[in-house]
Structure formats: structure tokens, C-alpha cells
Amino acid sequence: MDSATSDARTPLGASADNGLKIVVVGGFGVGKTTLVRSVSEIRPLNTEETMTQAGEAIDDVSGVRGKSATTVAFDFGRITLDAHNVLYLFGAPGQERFWFLWDRLFSGTLGAVVLVDTRRIGDSWYAIDRLEHHGTPFIVACNDFGGPAHSHAAIRDALDLDPRVPLVDCDARARESSKQVLITLVQHLKDHYAGRAAPAAPPRQEFV
């Protein structure tokens, strides 16, 4: 099987008529692009650019020395829930200089995944703060970078997480692991919105 064939994605059915916007957010280099890429059922759109020495004077690259490209706007992917519902996945840029894009990206968002590198847990605080400011329900997913293991209790304490916020482990490179993250988020949203009318799908022009 050649590379073009092996990279083919299964096309989505034309019957899907309800799009639900989800944002994947977190610090610089935590794996947001990787997660969107691993789980998307379409070839994902990304806005990655090559990192240069000039950027090192602006971005803190101490924890991501092996990183050669970075998202400068957003990543976009899509995954089917059922015949009539799909998730639109938006990966937010992680560098502080692009955080001004986040509030606009959160517009019309149903829920979010905060992706965490437990070696640099402080990089996740801003994402959680902005989601709480917007009243956007979210879950936390700890991406596996092979560092020292931390208990969920210790991570919750470090992030000052509400006990109702789900916390899961994942490997953003693995499709099944990323799917489980989204399943956990969808279940959390179902519980969060239980007893109230589900929010309408956001207009297309509000996605970015």
C-alpha cells in the first residue's frame, strides 16, 4: 500500500446537519495539533509554520527543544458522532503571543479539551482561566510525554480543578486514545447540559 492510499480518510456522509464546535487548547507544544490530526476523519487543516531562531527570543522553547513547527492561527478537523451530528475540532495556538486569538476562537464553542503536559503544568493555567471566564465546559487530558507519573489528585490540586471536571490520560498520537478523550468530553457536555435546552449549533461565520 503506497503512502497516498494509507493516508486516505473515510469521507463523511452528506446527511450530517448538526455541527458542534469543540476547541482543543493548552500550552505551547502540548500536542494540540497532534490530537486533531490523529482523530480527524478529514485531512486536517493546519496553519503550522517552521520555527526559527528569531522566535526563540519571543517564545519560551525550553520545554519543547525538539519542536520544529508551530501553529500560528488554528488547526481544524472533523469527526462523526452519528448520522446527523459531527464535531468540528479547532486546535488553538499555544504561544502567548497568539493568545489574543483565543477569545474569538471560543465564540460559539460547545465545550473544550485542555491538553496538559504534566512536566509543564503551569502552562495550562491560562487556558483554564479563559474557559472558566467564558463559562465553557471542559475536560482536562494529560498527554503522555514519558515523564514522571503524577497522580490525578496531585494534578487536580496543581490546576485547582473543580471536582466535577473530568481528568483523563491520553496519548495524542493514538487515534483510539484521542477518540476516548472526545467521548469523555461529549459525555461531560451531556451531563452539563442535562435539564436545559441544548445550545444551538453556532453559525458558520462564528467558527473563527
N, C-alpha and C positions, 0 to 999 in steps of 0.2 A: 504493500500500500504506500503510495507516494505521500509526501508531506501535504500537498494540496488536498488530497482526499481525506487524510487523517484529521485535518483541521476543520473539516466541514461541520457546520452546525445544523441541527434539525430545524427546518423552518417552522414558524408558529402558524397556527390555524388562523383563518381570516375572521373567525366568529368572535374573537375576544373583543369586548366592547367596554370593559371597565378597567381603566388603568390606575394603579395605586402607586404613588410615588414614595420611594424609600431612599434615604441618604445613608451612605457609609462614611463615617467621619472619624477623625482621630489625629494623632500627632504625625510628624514628618517621618516617613519611612516605616509605618507600622503594617503595611500590606493592603491598603485600601484598593489600589489598582489591581493587585494580585487576586483579591477576593472577587471583585467584579468580573475580572477576566475568567476566573475559574468556573463561575457559576452561570454566566450569561448564556442564553440559548441563541443569541445572535452574535455575530462578530462584534465585540465591544468597540465603541468609540472611545478613544482616549486622546488626551492633549499633553502627552509626555514630551518633554524636551531634554536634550542632553545637558547634564550638569557640567559647569565649567569652574575653573579656579576663581573666576570673578565672583561667583555665587557663594563661595566659601566665606567671603568677607561679610555676607549678609545672613546666610542660613547657618544654623548650628548643625554641622555634619559629624560631630564627634561620635555619635552613636550609630551612624549609618555609613561607615567608611567605604563599604563595598557598593554603595548605590551609585549608579551611573546616569540615571534619568529620573525626572521628577514631573509630577502633574502640575500644570500651570493654570488650568481652568477647572475641568471636572472630567471624570470618567462616566460612561453611560453604558448600561447593559439592560437586559430584559429577560424575565423568566416567567413561565406559565404557572399559575395556581390551579386553574381549571379551564373549562371550555370558554368561559366568559370573563375571566379575571386574570390580569397579568400584573407583575411587579415591574415598575420602571426603577432601575437602580442607578443612583448617582453617587460617584465617589468624589468626595470633597478634597481639595488640595490641602496638604499638611503644613506647609511652611507658614510662619507667622505673617510674612509679607502678603500672603494671599487670603488671610482670614477675612478681609473685608468682603469677600465673595460669599461667605457662609450664610449671612442673614438672608440674602436674596435666594440662595440655593435652598434654604429651609422653607421658603414660601410654598404653601400647598403640600407640604410633606406630611404623610400619614404617620410615619414612625422612622426610627433611625437605629443603626448599629454603630456603637462606639467601639472601634477596634483598638486594642491595647497591646503594647509591647511591655511586659512586666519588668524589663530591665530599665525602662524609662517611663515609669508610671505617671510621673508628674506632667508628661506631655499630653495627657488625656484630660486634665482638669478643665482646660478652656472649652473643649468640645462639650463636656457635660454641663458646664455653666451655661453655654449658649442654648443648648437644648432645653434645659430647665427654664431659662428665660422665655423661650418661645412656647413653653408648655407642651413640647413634643415628646410623646412617649418613646422610650428607647430601651435597648438591652446593651450589655457590655460583653464583648467577646475577646478573650485573651488569645492572641495569635502565638503560635509555638515557634520561638526562635532558638530553642535548645538551651536556654539559660537555666539558672537555678529555679527549682519548683517553688511556688508560693501557694499557700492555702487560699481558698476562696474567702475565708474570713479575714485574712490579712489584706487581700486585695480590696475587699469591701471597705475595710477600715481606712486604707490608704486613700481611696477615692471618695470616702464619706457617702457611700451609696445608700439610697433608700432600700430597705429590705425587700420591697416589692419589685425592685428592678432585677430581672433575671441576669445571671452571670454564668457564662459558659466558656469552655476551652475550645479552640479550633486550630486547624491548620489551613490558612487561607489559600494554600497551593492546591488543596484537595477538593474536588468538586463536591463530593458527598459531605465533607465536613462543612463547607460553605453553605450547602443546602440546609444542613441542620441548624445553622445559625439563623437563616431566614425563616425556617419553620418555627423556631423558638420565638422570633420576633412576631410572626403572624399570630401565634397563639397568645402572646402577650398583648397584642393590639386587640384581639378578640375579647380578652378579659377586661382590658382597659375601657373599651367602648361598650361593654355589656350594659344593657339597661338604658342606653341612649341611642339616638339615631346615628347611624354610621355617617361619617362626613362624606360629602360628595367628592367624586374624583376631581382634582384640580384642573382648570382649563389648561390646554396645551401651552399657551403663552406664558404661564406662570412657572413652568418647569425649570427655567434657567433665569 
